[in-house]
Amino acid sequence: MAETLIALTTAISTSAASVGAVGTAAAGASAGTGLSTLGMLSTGLGAVGTLYSGLQAQAGAQAEARQLKAKGDEEQAIGQRRAMQARREKDLLQSRIQAVAAASGGGADDASITNLMQGVEQQGNYNSMLELYQGNSGRNKAYASAAARRSEGRSALTGSIIGAAGGAASNLYKMAR
């Protein structure tokens, strides 16, 4: 990032110096030289400021994208824990059904008990899968937001480079006139 800023500043300074030399030769006065130098300095500083702003925007976007990605990973982990809890609750409920059936003397192999156990199994699996889905969905949304934020950062940097170059070219053109 800093290397890009230094390279662009050097390029702008070189361009400004060559245009300033042309402007000074055309003006032919020492007062014109002072104004051209100030103009070149102003142009260079404006371009560097615009570039720095873009670099900072990109860095901020990258940091926010990392936070969004971490949030997504957390959402997925929460979904996994909830799925484990749903499975645990299903197992406990099935155990309770068996215990009550055995204590009642009807037996755990009775058709109504078997049907009840199958229903609990199906609902427990559904609940577990739903929790996993919601965790993965939360992660995917956060990852998509992170990708969008990184793209916004790249766009901000590109815009600042174009803005700096356009501003510098405009100011140098005005100074050369």
N, C-alpha and C positions, 0 to 999 in steps of 0.2 A: 504494500500500500504506500509506504513512504517512498519506495523506489520509483513508483509511478508518478508521484507528486514531484519528486526531484527531476525526473526526466522531462516532464511536461513544463516545469518551471524553466529548465535550461532551454528547451525549445522555444518557449515564449520569449525569453530574454534574448536569445540569438535573433529571432525574428524582429523583435523590438529594436535591437541595436542596428540591424541592417536598414530597417525603415527609418529609424532615427537619423542614421547617417545620410540617407537620401534627403530627408526633411531638412537637415542642417545644411547640407550643400545647397539646397534650393533656397533656403532662407538667407544664408550668407551673413548672418549677424550673430553676435555672441548672445544676445537676448533670446533669439530663436533656439539656440542650443540649450539654454537652461529650461525653456518651456518644453522642448522635445524630451529632454531627460526626465523632467517631472512627469510628462505624459507617459513615457515608457514605464517609469516606475509605478505610476498609478495603474496602468494597464496590466503590468505583471502582478501587482498585488491583488487586483480585482480577480484576475484569472486564478491565482493561487487560492484566494478565499473561496471562490466558487468550487474549485476542485476539492478543497478541504471539506467543504460542506457536503459534497457528494460522498466523499470517503467516510465521513462520520455517519451519514445516513445509511450507507451500506453496512458499516460496522454495527450500528444499532439494529438494523434489520437482521443481521446474522445472529446477534445475541438473542433477539426475540425469537428467532426461529429455533435456536437451541432450547430455549425455555419451553416453547410449544411442543417440541419433540419429546422433551422430558415429561411434560404433562401427558402426552399421548401414551408414553410407556407406563406412566402411573395409572392411567385409565385402564389399560389392558391388565395390569397387575391386580387392580381392584376387582375387575371382572373375573379373573381367575380365582381370587380368594372367595368371591361370592358364589362362584360355581362349586368350589370345594365345600362351602357351607351348605349349599342346596343338596349336594350329594350326602353330606353327613346327616342332615335333617331327614332325608328320605330313608337312610339306613336306620336311624333311630326310630322313625315311625313304623317301619316294617318290623323291627325288633319288638316294639310295643304291641303291635297287632298279634304277633306270634305268642308273646307272653300272655296276653289277655285271652287268646283263643285256647291256649294250653291250660290256663287256670280255670277256664269255664267248663272244661271237661269235654268240649265239643271236638277238640283236636285241631291241630294246625293244618291238616291235609283236607279239611272240609272244602267243598267247592266254593262256598261264599267267601271263605277266608282266602283261598287262592285267587279268586277274582279281585278281591280287595287289595291283595298284595301286588297283583299285576297293575292295577290302577295307580297305586302309590308309586310303583316302579316307573311307569310311563310319565306320570306328572313330575316326579323327581328328576328324571332325565331331561324332560322339557325345561324345567326351571333351571337346571344346570347349564344346558345349551343356550338358553336365553341370556343368562348372565355372561357367558363367554362371548356371545354375539354383541351384547351391549358394550362390553369392555373393548372388543376389537373395533367396533364402530366408533367409539370415543377416540381410540388411538388413531384410526384412519382420518377422522375429522381434524384432529390436532396436527397430524402429519401434513395434511393438505393445506392447513393454515400456515404451517411452517414453510412449505414450498412457496406459497403465495408471498409470504413475507420476504423470503430470500430473493424472489423475482423482483419485488418492489425495490429492494436494496440495490440490485444490479441496475435497474432502470434509473434509480436516483443517481448512481455513479455515472452511467452513460449520459444522462441529461446534464450533469455538472460538467463533464468533459466537453460536450457539445456547446454548452452555455459559455464555458470559459474560452473555448476557441472562437466562438462567434463574437463574444464581447471584446476579446483581444483584437480580432481582425477588424472589427468596427472601429475601435479606438485608434488602431494603427492607421487605418485608412483616413480617419479624420485628421490625424497628425500629419500625414503625408500631403494633405491638400493644402 
